Amino acid sequence: VCKGKPDLEESSTIVSSI
């Protein structure tokens, strides 16, 4: 789930972590 678009808060954290 690391496409590059913060869909959810969790996804945003993953993208921000990268």
N, C-alpha and C positions, 0 to 999 in steps of 0.2 A: 504493500500500500504506500509506495514512495513514488508517486507519479510526479509530484512537484506542485500540486495544488492542495492547499490546506482545506480539505473538505470538512473535517471535524476537528475538535480541539486536540484529540489524540493525534490525528494525522498532522496537525500543525506542529505538534511537539516533535514528531519524527522528522519532518522536513526541516525544522529549525535545528534539530540535533545534527543533521548532516552538514 
